């Protein structure tokens, strides 16, 4: 089965660029995500982590 796919891919000119481009997109995305998480403000993380414990829930008022 793989030999049929491999033969078709070998006939496409410039196909060797697609794995390189996809690896670069993958790498750049995760490096950017790591940078965003690393530079995120610690007080904002603490504020968001305390949201489930706040008593300002409208769902509890209806019960």
PQR file of N, CA, C, O and H, with PARSE charges and radii, in Angstrom:
ATOM      1  N   UNK A   1       0.823  -1.197   0.000 -0.4000 1.5000
ATOM      2  CA  UNK A   1       0.000   0.000   0.000 -0.0000 2.0000
ATOM      3  C   UNK A   1       0.864   1.256   0.000  0.5500 1.7000
ATOM      4  O   UNK A   1       0.566   2.216  -0.711 -0.5500 1.4000
ATOM      5  N   UNK A   2       1.929   1.252   0.794 -0.4000 1.5000
ATOM      6  CA  UNK A   2       2.780   2.430   0.883 -0.0000 2.0000
ATOM      7  C   UNK A   2       3.524   2.693  -0.415  0.5500 1.7000
ATOM      8  O   UNK A   2       3.818   3.844  -0.737 -0.5500 1.4000
ATOM      9  H   UNK A   2       2.170   0.473   1.371  0.4000 1.0000
ATOM     10  N   UNK A   3       3.831   1.644  -1.163 -0.4000 1.5000
ATOM     11  CA  UNK A   3       4.573   1.849  -2.403 -0.0000 2.0000
ATOM     12  C   UNK A   3       3.744   2.611  -3.427  0.5500 1.7000
ATOM     13  O   UNK A   3       4.309   3.311  -4.268 -0.5500 1.4000
ATOM     14  H   UNK A   3       3.592   0.709  -0.901  0.4000 1.0000
ATOM     15  N   UNK A   4       2.406   2.494  -3.380 -0.4000 1.5000
ATOM     16  CA  UNK A   4       1.562   3.260  -4.291 -0.0000 2.0000
ATOM     17  C   UNK A   4       1.591   4.743  -3.945  0.5500 1.7000
ATOM     18  O   UNK A   4       1.649   5.590  -4.837 -0.5500 1.4000
ATOM     19  H   UNK A   4       1.947   1.926  -2.697  0.4000 1.0000
ATOM     20  N   UNK A   5       1.550   5.053  -2.674 -0.4000 1.5000
ATOM     21  CA  UNK A   5       1.592   6.445  -2.230 -0.0000 2.0000
ATOM     22  C   UNK A   5       2.977   7.025  -2.476  0.5500 1.7000
ATOM     23  O   UNK A   5       3.108   8.160  -2.934 -0.5500 1.4000
ATOM     24  H   UNK A   5       1.502   4.365  -1.950  0.4000 1.0000
ATOM     25  N   UNK A   6       4.007   6.249  -2.171 -0.4000 1.5000
ATOM     26  CA  UNK A   6       5.376   6.724  -2.340 -0.0000 2.0000
ATOM     27  C   UNK A   6       5.672   7.034  -3.801  0.5500 1.7000
ATOM     28  O   UNK A   6       6.330   8.032  -4.096 -0.5500 1.4000
ATOM     29  H   UNK A   6       3.901   5.327  -1.798  0.4000 1.0000
ATOM     30  N   UNK A   7       5.206   6.210  -4.705 -0.4000 1.5000
ATOM     31  CA  UNK A   7       5.440   6.450  -6.127 -0.0000 2.0000
ATOM     32  C   UNK A   7       4.757   7.741  -6.580  0.5500 1.7000
ATOM     33  O   UNK A   7       5.341   8.511  -7.343 -0.5500 1.4000
ATOM     34  H   UNK A   7       4.671   5.399  -4.465  0.4000 1.0000
ATOM     35  N   UNK A   8       3.544   7.982  -6.124 -0.4000 1.5000
ATOM     36  CA  UNK A   8       2.835   9.209  -6.509 -0.0000 2.0000
ATOM     37  C   UNK A   8       3.517  10.446  -5.942  0.5500 1.7000
ATOM     38  O   UNK A   8       3.580  11.480  -6.606 -0.5500 1.4000
ATOM     39  H   UNK A   8       3.070   7.357  -5.504  0.4000 1.0000
ATOM     40  N   UNK A   9       4.023  10.347  -4.733 -0.4000 1.5000
ATOM     41  CA  UNK A   9       4.682  11.504  -4.130 -0.0000 2.0000
ATOM     42  C   UNK A   9       6.031  11.795  -4.780  0.5500 1.7000
ATOM     43  O   UNK A   9       6.461  12.947  -4.820 -0.5500 1.4000
ATOM     44  H   UNK A   9       3.972   9.506  -4.193  0.4000 1.0000
ATOM     45  N   UNK A  10       6.697  10.772  -5.285 -0.4000 1.5000
ATOM     46  CA  UNK A  10       7.990  10.989  -5.933 -0.0000 2.0000
ATOM     47  C   UNK A  10       7.853  11.729  -7.251  0.5500 1.7000
ATOM     48  O   UNK A  10       8.801  12.371  -7.702 -0.5500 1.4000
ATOM     49  H   UNK A  10       6.347   9.835  -5.253  0.4000 1.0000
ATOM     50  N   UNK A  11       6.694  11.647  -7.867 -0.4000 1.5000
ATOM     51  CA  UNK A  11       6.505  12.301  -9.168 -0.0000 2.0000
ATOM     52  C   UNK A  11       6.156  13.775  -9.043  0.5500 1.7000
ATOM     53  O   UNK A  11       6.192  14.492 -10.043 -0.5500 1.4000
ATOM     54  H   UNK A  11       5.924  11.125  -7.500  0.4000 1.0000
ATOM     55  N   UNK A  12       5.821  14.247  -7.861 -0.4000 1.5000
ATOM     56  CA  UNK A  12       5.470  15.661  -7.668 -0.0000 2.0000
ATOM     57  C   UNK A  12       6.751  16.458  -7.481  0.5500 1.7000
ATOM     58  O   UNK A  12       7.568  16.141  -6.617 -0.5500 1.4000
ATOM     59  H   UNK A  12       5.792  13.665  -7.049  0.4000 1.0000
ATOM     60  N   UNK A  13       6.922  17.487  -8.289 -0.4000 1.5000
ATOM     61  CA  UNK A  13       8.125  18.309  -8.149 -0.0000 2.0000
ATOM     62  C   UNK A  13       7.973  19.268  -6.976  0.5500 1.7000
ATOM     63  O   UNK A  13       6.907  19.856  -6.788 -0.5500 1.4000
ATOM     64  H   UNK A  13       6.258  17.745  -8.991  0.4000 1.0000
ATOM     65  N   UNK A  14       9.024  19.428  -6.193 -0.4000 1.5000
ATOM     66  CA  UNK A  14       9.012  20.338  -5.054 -0.0000 2.0000
ATOM     67  C   UNK A  14       8.359  19.765  -3.810  0.5500 1.7000
ATOM     68  O   UNK A  14       8.120  20.498  -2.850 -0.5500 1.4000
ATOM     69  H   UNK A  14       9.889  18.951  -6.346  0.4000 1.0000
ATOM     70  N   UNK A  15       8.062  18.460  -3.803 -0.4000 1.5000
ATOM     71  CA  UNK A  15       7.372  17.856  -2.653 -0.0000 2.0000
ATOM     72  C   UNK A  15       8.260  17.824  -1.416  0.5500 1.7000
ATOM     73  O   UNK A  15       7.752  17.739  -0.298 -0.5500 1.4000
ATOM     74  H   UNK A  15       8.256  17.864  -4.582  0.4000 1.0000
ATOM     75  N   UNK A  16       9.568  17.889  -1.595 -0.4000 1.5000
ATOM     76  CA  UNK A  16      10.477  17.796  -0.444 -0.0000 2.0000
ATOM     77  C   UNK A  16      10.396  19.032   0.453  0.5500 1.7000
ATOM     78  O   UNK A  16      10.907  19.009   1.572 -0.5500 1.4000
ATOM     79  H   UNK A  16       9.981  17.958  -2.503  0.4000 1.0000
ATOM     80  N   UNK A  17       9.766  20.104  -0.017 -0.4000 1.5000
ATOM     81  CA  UNK A  17       9.630  21.310   0.808 -0.0000 2.0000
ATOM     82  C   UNK A  17       8.528  21.188   1.858  0.5500 1.7000
ATOM     83  O   UNK A  17       8.607  21.831   2.904 -0.5500 1.4000
ATOM     84  H   UNK A  17       9.351  20.122  -0.927  0.4000 1.0000
ATOM     85  N   UNK A  18       7.518  20.387   1.603 -0.4000 1.5000
ATOM     86  CA  UNK A  18       6.382  20.299   2.517 -0.0000 2.0000
ATOM     87  C   UNK A  18       6.749  19.778   3.910  0.5500 1.7000
ATOM     88  O   UNK A  18       6.282  20.349   4.895 -0.5500 1.4000
ATOM     89  H   UNK A  18       7.454  19.865   0.753  0.4000 1.0000
ATOM     90  N   UNK A  19       7.553  18.733   4.038 -0.4000 1.5000
ATOM     91  CA  UNK A  19       7.930  18.321   5.405 -0.0000 2.0000
ATOM     92  C   UNK A  19       8.762  19.368   6.131  0.5500 1.7000
ATOM     93  O   UNK A  19       8.639  19.525   7.346 -0.5500 1.4000
ATOM     94  H   UNK A  19       7.932  18.269   3.237  0.4000 1.0000
ATOM     95  N   UNK A  20       9.603  20.080   5.401 -0.4000 1.5000
ATOM     96  CA  UNK A  20      10.419  21.123   6.027 -0.0000 2.0000
ATOM     97  C   UNK A  20       9.544  22.269   6.501  0.5500 1.7000
ATOM     98  O   UNK A  20       9.723  22.774   7.609 -0.5500 1.4000
ATOM     99  H   UNK A  20       9.703  19.952   4.415  0.4000 1.0000
ATOM    100  N   UNK A  21       8.600  22.682   5.669 -0.4000 1.5000
ATOM    101  CA  UNK A  21       7.696  23.772   6.041 -0.0000 2.0000
ATOM    102  C   UNK A  21       6.826  23.375   7.230  0.5500 1.7000
ATOM    103  O   UNK A  21       6.627  24.175   8.145 -0.5500 1.4000
ATOM    104  H   UNK A  21       8.454  22.272   4.768  0.4000 1.0000
ATOM    105  N   UNK A  22       6.311  22.159   7.227 -0.4000 1.5000
ATOM    106  CA  UNK A  22       5.460  21.734   8.346 -0.0000 2.0000
ATOM    107  C   UNK A  22       6.255  21.627   9.640  0.5500 1.7000
ATOM    108  O   UNK A  22       5.734  21.939  10.711 -0.5500 1.4000
ATOM    109  H   UNK A  22       6.472  21.509   6.485  0.4000 1.0000
ATOM    110  N   UNK A  23       7.515  21.190   9.557 -0.4000 1.5000
ATOM    111  CA  UNK A  23       8.354  21.148  10.752 -0.0000 2.0000
ATOM    112  C   UNK A  23       8.643  22.551  11.272  0.5500 1.7000
ATOM    113  O   UNK A  23       8.636  22.780  12.482 -0.5500 1.4000
ATOM    114  H   UNK A  23       7.939  20.937   8.687  0.4000 1.0000
ATOM    115  N   UNK A  24       8.894  23.483  10.373 -0.4000 1.5000
ATOM    116  CA  UNK A  24       9.129  24.875  10.792 -0.0000 2.0000
ATOM    117  C   UNK A  24       7.895  25.490  11.438  0.5500 1.7000
ATOM    118  O   UNK A  24       8.007  26.180  12.451 -0.5500 1.4000
ATOM    119  H   UNK A  24       8.899  23.298   9.390  0.4000 1.0000
ATOM    120  N   UNK A  25       6.721  25.248  10.864 -0.4000 1.5000
ATOM    121  CA  UNK A  25       5.485  25.768  11.458 -0.0000 2.0000
ATOM    122  C   UNK A  25       5.283  25.178  12.851  0.5500 1.7000
ATOM    123  O   UNK A  25       4.950  25.900  13.790 -0.5500 1.4000
ATOM    124  H   UNK A  25       6.630  24.687  10.041  0.4000 1.0000
ATOM    125  N   UNK A  26       5.482  23.883  12.984 -0.4000 1.5000
ATOM    126  CA  UNK A  26       5.346  23.207  14.270 -0.0000 2.0000
ATOM    127  C   UNK A  26       6.322  23.787  15.290  0.5500 1.7000
ATOM    128  O   UNK A  26       5.933  24.096  16.416 -0.5500 1.4000
ATOM    129  H   UNK A  26       5.753  23.297  12.221  0.4000 1.0000
ATOM    130  N   UNK A  27       7.579  23.935  14.904 -0.4000 1.5000
ATOM    131  CA  UNK A  27       8.610  24.429  15.804 -0.0000 2.0000
ATOM    132  C   UNK A  27       8.354  25.881  16.207  0.5500 1.7000
ATOM    133  O   UNK A  27       8.452  26.221  17.386 -0.5500 1.4000
ATOM    134  H   UNK A  27       7.896  23.685  13.989  0.4000 1.0000
ATOM    135  N   UNK A  28       8.031  26.731  15.245 -0.4000 1.5000
ATOM    136  CA  UNK A  28       7.783  28.149  15.529 -0.0000 2.0000
ATOM    137  C   UNK A  28       6.561  28.314  16.428  0.5500 1.7000
ATOM    138  O   UNK A  28       6.565  29.158  17.325 -0.5500 1.4000
ATOM    139  H   UNK A  28       7.951  26.454  14.287  0.4000 1.0000
ATOM    140  N   UNK A  29       5.516  27.519  16.200 -0.4000 1.5000
ATOM    141  CA  UNK A  29       4.319  27.608  17.037 -0.0000 2.0000
ATOM    142  C   UNK A  29       4.642  27.296  18.493  0.5500 1.7000
ATOM    143  O   UNK A  29       4.250  28.045  19.388 -0.5500 1.4000
ATOM    144  H   UNK A  29       5.513  26.834  15.472  0.4000 1.0000
ATOM    145  N   UNK A  30       5.353  26.198  18.736 -0.4000 1.5000
ATOM    146  CA  UNK A  30       5.619  25.809  20.114 -0.0000 2.0000
ATOM    147  C   UNK A  30       6.672  26.688  20.783  0.5500 1.7000
ATOM    148  O   UNK A  30       6.623  26.869  22.000 -0.5500 1.4000
ATOM    149  H   UNK A  30       5.672  25.590  18.009  0.4000 1.0000
ATOM    150  N   UNK A  31       7.604  27.229  20.042 -0.4000 1.5000
ATOM    151  CA  UNK A  31       8.545  28.191  20.619 -0.0000 2.0000
ATOM    152  C   UNK A  31       7.791  29.468  20.998  0.5500 1.7000
ATOM    153  O   UNK A  31       8.032  30.041  22.060 -0.5500 1.4000
ATOM    154  H   UNK A  31       7.643  27.082  19.053  0.4000 1.0000
ATOM    155  N   UNK A  32       6.883  29.909  20.131 -0.4000 1.5000
ATOM    156  CA  UNK A  32       6.067  31.081  20.445 -0.0000 2.0000
ATOM    157  C   UNK A  32       5.169  30.853  21.640  0.5500 1.7000
ATOM    158  O   UNK A  32       5.006  31.738  22.481 -0.5500 1.4000
ATOM    159  H   UNK A  32       6.688  29.444  19.268  0.4000 1.0000
ATOM    160  N   UNK A  33       4.589  29.674  21.717 -0.4000 1.5000
ATOM    161  CA  UNK A  33       3.736  29.337  22.862 -0.0000 2.0000
ATOM    162  C   UNK A  33       4.535  29.290  24.155  0.5500 1.7000
ATOM    163  O   UNK A  33       4.074  29.772  25.190 -0.5500 1.4000
ATOM    164  H   UNK A  33       4.721  28.955  21.035  0.4000 1.0000
ATOM    165  N   UNK A  34       5.727  28.714  24.101 -0.4000 1.5000
ATOM    166  CA  UNK A  34       6.594  28.671  25.274 -0.0000 2.0000
ATOM    167  C   UNK A  34       6.966  30.091  25.715  0.5500 1.7000
ATOM    168  O   UNK A  34       6.945  30.393  26.908 -0.5500 1.4000
ATOM    169  H   UNK A  34       6.101  28.322  23.261  0.4000 1.0000
ATOM    170  N   UNK A  35       7.302  30.949  24.771 -0.4000 1.5000
ATOM    171  CA  UNK A  35       7.655  32.331  25.099 -0.0000 2.0000
ATOM    172  C   UNK A  35       6.466  33.054  25.725  0.5500 1.7000
ATOM    173  O   UNK A  35       6.630  33.788  26.699 -0.5500 1.4000
ATOM    174  H   UNK A  35       7.319  30.704  23.802  0.4000 1.0000
ATOM    175  N   UNK A  36       5.264  32.850  25.169 -0.4000 1.5000
ATOM    176  CA  UNK A  36       4.072  33.513  25.698 -0.0000 2.0000
ATOM    177  C   UNK A  36       3.792  33.056  27.126  0.5500 1.7000
ATOM    178  O   UNK A  36       3.479  33.880  27.985 -0.5500 1.4000
ATOM    179  H   UNK A  36       5.130  32.254  24.378  0.4000 1.0000
ATOM    180  N   UNK A  37       3.899  31.768  27.388 -0.4000 1.5000
ATOM    181  CA  UNK A  37       3.649  31.246  28.739 -0.0000 2.0000
ATOM    182  C   UNK A  37       4.726  31.722  29.705  0.5500 1.7000
ATOM    183  O   UNK A  37       4.425  32.081  30.843 -0.5500 1.4000
ATOM    184  H   UNK A  37       4.153  31.098  26.690  0.4000 1.0000
ATOM    185  N   UNK A  38       5.961  31.727  29.264 -0.4000 1.5000
ATOM    186  CA  UNK A  38       7.062  32.120  30.136 -0.0000 2.0000
ATOM    187  C   UNK A  38       6.993  33.600  30.521  0.5500 1.7000
ATOM    188  O   UNK A  38       7.370  33.961  31.636 -0.5500 1.4000
ATOM    189  H   UNK A  38       6.206  31.436  28.340  0.4000 1.0000
ATOM    190  N   UNK A  39       6.519  34.455  29.621 -0.4000 1.5000
ATOM    191  CA  UNK A  39       6.472  35.890  29.892 -0.0000 2.0000
ATOM    192  C   UNK A  39       5.117  36.358  30.426  0.5500 1.7000
ATOM    193  O   UNK A  39       4.934  37.552  30.665 -0.5500 1.4000
ATOM    194  H   UNK A  39       6.213  34.162  28.715  0.4000 1.0000
ATOM    195  N   UNK A  40       4.165  35.441  30.616 -0.4000 1.5000
ATOM    196  CA  UNK A  40       2.852  35.824  31.120 -0.0000 2.0000
ATOM    197  C   UNK A  40       2.975  36.310  32.551  0.5500 1.7000
ATOM    198  O   UNK A  40       3.753  35.760  33.332 -0.5500 1.4000
ATOM    199  H   UNK A  40       4.314  34.472  30.421  0.4000 1.0000
ATOM    200  N   UNK A  41       2.218  37.331  32.899 -0.4000 1.5000
ATOM    201  CA  UNK A  41       2.312  37.928  34.229 -0.0000 2.0000
ATOM    202  C   UNK A  41       1.791  36.964  35.301  0.5500 1.7000
ATOM    203  O   UNK A  41       0.730  36.358  35.153 -0.5500 1.4000
ATOM    204  H   UNK A  41       1.586  37.777  32.265  0.4000 1.0000
ATOM    205  N   UNK A  42       2.558  36.841  36.368 -0.4000 1.5000
ATOM    206  CA  UNK A  42       2.228  35.900  37.438 -0.0000 2.0000
ATOM    207  C   UNK A  42       0.957  36.307  38.187  0.5500 1.7000
ATOM    208  O   UNK A  42       0.205  35.443  38.639 -0.5500 1.4000
ATOM    209  H   UNK A  42       3.420  37.332  36.488  0.4000 1.0000
ATOM    210  N   UNK A  43       0.711  37.608  38.321 -0.4000 1.5000
ATOM    211  CA  UNK A  43      -0.502  38.035  39.015 -0.0000 2.0000
ATOM    212  C   UNK A  43      -1.751  37.719  38.194  0.5500 1.7000
ATOM    213  O   UNK A  43      -2.803  37.431  38.765 -0.5500 1.4000
ATOM    214  H   UNK A  43       1.322  38.310  37.954  0.4000 1.0000
ATOM    215  N   UNK A  44      -1.655  37.768  36.891 -0.4000 1.5000
ATOM    216  CA  UNK A  44      -2.786  37.396  36.040 -0.0000 2.0000
ATOM    217  C   UNK A  44      -3.054  35.893  36.132  0.5500 1.7000
ATOM    218  O   UNK A  44      -4.213  35.478  36.119 -0.5500 1.4000
ATOM    219  H   UNK A  44      -0.800  38.002  36.427  0.4000 1.0000
ATOM    220  N   UNK A  45      -2.019  35.082  36.224 -0.4000 1.5000
ATOM    221  CA  UNK A  45      -2.184  33.635  36.388 -0.0000 2.0000
ATOM    222  C   UNK A  45      -2.852  33.335  37.729  0.5500 1.7000
ATOM    223  O   UNK A  45      -3.736  32.481  37.803 -0.5500 1.4000
ATOM    224  H   UNK A  45      -1.078  35.419  36.234  0.4000 1.0000
ATOM    225  N   UNK A  46      -2.441  34.025  38.779 -0.4000 1.5000
ATOM    226  CA  UNK A  46      -3.070  33.834  40.095 -0.0000 2.0000
ATOM    227  C   UNK A  46      -4.526  34.276  40.081  0.5500 1.7000
ATOM    228  O   UNK A  46      -5.378  33.629  40.691 -0.5500 1.4000
ATOM    229  H   UNK A  46      -1.724  34.719  38.719  0.4000 1.0000
ATOM    230  N   UNK A  47      -4.817  35.371  39.391 -0.4000 1.5000
ATOM    231  CA  UNK A  47      -6.198  35.860  39.299 -0.0000 2.0000
ATOM    232  C   UNK A  47      -7.082  34.839  38.574  0.5500 1.7000
ATOM    233  O   UNK A  47      -8.197  34.561  39.016 -0.5500 1.4000
ATOM    234  H   UNK A  47      -4.125  35.897  38.895  0.4000 1.0000
ATOM    235  N   UNK A  48      -6.594  34.288  37.475 -0.4000 1.5000
ATOM    236  CA  UNK A  48      -7.376  33.306  36.727 -0.0000 2.0000
ATOM    237  C   UNK A  48      -7.513  31.986  37.481  0.5500 1.7000
ATOM    238  O   UNK A  48      -8.534  31.310  37.356 -0.5500 1.4000
ATOM    239  H   UNK A  48      -5.688  34.514  37.116  0.4000 1.0000
ATOM    240  N   UNK A  49      -6.509  31.614  38.255 -0.4000 1.5000
ATOM    241  CA  UNK A  49      -6.592  30.358  38.996 -0.0000 2.0000
ATOM    242  C   UNK A  49      -7.576  30.457  40.153  0.5500 1.7000
ATOM    243  O   UNK A  49      -8.047  29.426  40.633 -0.5500 1.4000
ATOM    244  H   UNK A  49      -5.680  32.164  38.357  0.4000 1.0000
ATOM    245  N   UNK A  50      -7.903  31.657  40.618 -0.4000 1.5000
ATOM    246  CA  UNK A  50      -8.852  31.839  41.714 -0.0000 2.0000
ATOM    247  C   UNK A  50     -10.282  32.063  41.240  0.5500 1.7000
ATOM    248  O   UNK A  50     -11.177  32.228  42.069 -0.5500 1.4000
ATOM    249  H   UNK A  50      -7.520  32.495  40.228  0.4000 1.0000
ATOM    250  N   UNK A  51     -10.520  32.074  39.945 -0.4000 1.5000
ATOM    251  CA  UNK A  51     -11.871  32.286  39.418 -0.0000 2.0000
ATOM    252  C   UNK A  51     -12.849  31.214  39.904  0.5500 1.7000
ATOM    253  O   UNK A  51     -13.968  31.563  40.282 -0.5500 1.4000
ATOM    254  H   UNK A  51      -9.793  31.940  39.272  0.4000 1.0000
ATOM    255  N   UNK A  52     -12.486  29.934  39.914 -0.4000 1.5000
ATOM    256  CA  UNK A  52     -13.468  28.933  40.386 -0.0000 2.0000
ATOM    257  C   UNK A  52     -13.845  29.092  41.857  0.5500 1.7000
ATOM    258  O   UNK A  52     -14.894  28.596  42.270 -0.5500 1.4000
ATOM    259  H   UNK A  52     -11.577  29.651  39.607  0.4000 1.0000
ATOM    260  N   UNK A  53     -13.040  29.753  42.640 -0.4000 1.5000
ATOM    261  CA  UNK A  53     -13.301  29.902  44.065 -0.0000 2.0000
ATOM    262  C   UNK A  53     -14.034  31.186  44.418  0.5500 1.7000
ATOM    263  O   UNK A  53     -14.380  31.402  45.579 -0.5500 1.4000
ATOM    264  H   UNK A  53     -12.188  30.155  42.305  0.4000 1.0000
ATOM    265  N   UNK A  54     -14.274  32.039  43.428 -0.4000 1.5000
ATOM    266  CA  UNK A  54     -14.966  33.300  43.719 -0.0000 2.0000
ATOM    267  C   UNK A  54     -16.448  33.018  43.958  0.5500 1.7000
ATOM    268  O   UNK A  54     -16.997  32.070  43.396 -0.5500 1.4000
ATOM    269  H   UNK A  54     -13.993  31.863  42.484  0.4000 1.0000
ATOM    270  N   UNK A  55     -17.086  33.820  44.774 -0.4000 1.5000
ATOM    271  CA  UNK A  55     -18.489  33.619  45.125 -0.0000 2.0000
ATOM    272  C   UNK A  55     -19.437  34.395  44.242  0.5500 1.7000
ATOM    273  O   UNK A  55     -20.614  34.511  44.583 -0.5500 1.4000
ATOM    274  H   UNK A  55     -16.641  34.590  45.231  0.4000 1.0000
ATOM    275  N   UNK A  56     -18.991  34.926  43.136 -0.4000 1.5000
ATOM    276  CA  UNK A  56     -19.821  35.751  42.256 -0.0000 2.0000
ATOM    277  C   UNK A  56     -20.471  34.928  41.152  0.5500 1.7000
ATOM    278  O   UNK A  56     -20.582  35.384  40.014 -0.5500 1.4000
ATOM    279  H   UNK A  56     -18.035  34.832  42.858  0.4000 1.0000
ATOM    280  N   UNK A  57     -20.895  33.728  41.486 -0.4000 1.5000
ATOM    281  CA  UNK A  57     -21.461  32.812  40.507 -0.0000 2.0000
ATOM    282  C   UNK A  57     -22.962  33.054  40.370  0.5500 1.7000
ATOM    283  O   UNK A  57     -23.672  33.057  41.376 -0.5500 1.4000
ATOM    284  H   UNK A  57     -20.804  33.357  42.411  0.4000 1.0000
ATOM    285  N   UNK A  58     -23.458  33.256  39.164 -0.4000 1.5000
ATOM    286  CA  UNK A  58     -24.895  33.408  38.947 -0.0000 2.0000
ATOM    287  C   UNK A  58     -25.605  32.063  38.897  0.5500 1.7000
ATOM    288  O   UNK A  58     -26.813  31.993  39.124 -0.5500 1.4000
ATOM    289  H   UNK A  58     -22.882  33.254  38.347  0.4000 1.0000
ATOM    290  N   UNK A  59     -24.868  30.992  38.602 -0.4000 1.5000
ATOM    291  CA  UNK A  59     -25.476  29.663  38.532 -0.0000 2.0000
ATOM    292  C   UNK A  59     -25.939  29.197  39.914  0.5500 1.7000
ATOM    293  O   UNK A  59     -26.971  28.535  40.025 -0.5500 1.4000
ATOM    294  H   UNK A  59     -23.887  31.049  38.417  0.4000 1.0000
ATOM    295  N   UNK A  60     -25.202  29.529  40.951 -0.4000 1.5000
ATOM    296  CA  UNK A  60     -25.582  29.115  42.293 -0.0000 2.0000
ATOM    297  C   UNK A  60     -26.762  29.890  42.831  0.5500 1.7000
ATOM    298  O   UNK A  60     -27.466  29.389  43.708 -0.5500 1.4000
ATOM    299  H   UNK A  60     -24.364  30.067  40.861  0.4000 1.0000
ATOM    300  N   UNK A  61     -27.007  31.097  42.340 -0.4000 1.5000
ATOM    301  CA  UNK A  61     -28.101  31.928  42.827 -0.0000 2.0000
ATOM    302  C   UNK A  61     -29.439  31.393  42.333  0.5500 1.7000
ATOM    303  O   UNK A  61     -30.457  31.610  42.991 -0.5500 1.4000
ATOM    304  H   UNK A  61     -26.435  31.503  41.628  0.4000 1.0000
ATOM    305  N   UNK A  62     -29.471  30.703  41.202 -0.4000 1.5000
ATOM    306  CA  UNK A  62     -30.715  30.206  40.640 -0.0000 2.0000
ATOM    307  C   UNK A  62     -31.160  28.895  41.283  0.5500 1.7000
ATOM    308  O   UNK A  62     -32.297  28.477  41.064 -0.5500 1.4000
ATOM    309  H   UNK A  62     -28.645  30.526  40.668  0.4000 1.0000
ATOM    310  N   UNK A  63     -30.330  28.245  42.049 -0.4000 1.5000
ATOM    311  CA  UNK A  63     -30.700  26.947  42.620 -0.0000 2.0000
ATOM    312  C   UNK A  63     -31.313  27.068  43.959  0.5500 1.7000
ATOM    313  O   UNK A  63     -31.676  26.061  44.566 -0.5500 1.4000
ATOM    314  H   UNK A  63     -29.406  28.584  42.227  0.4000 1.0000
TER
END
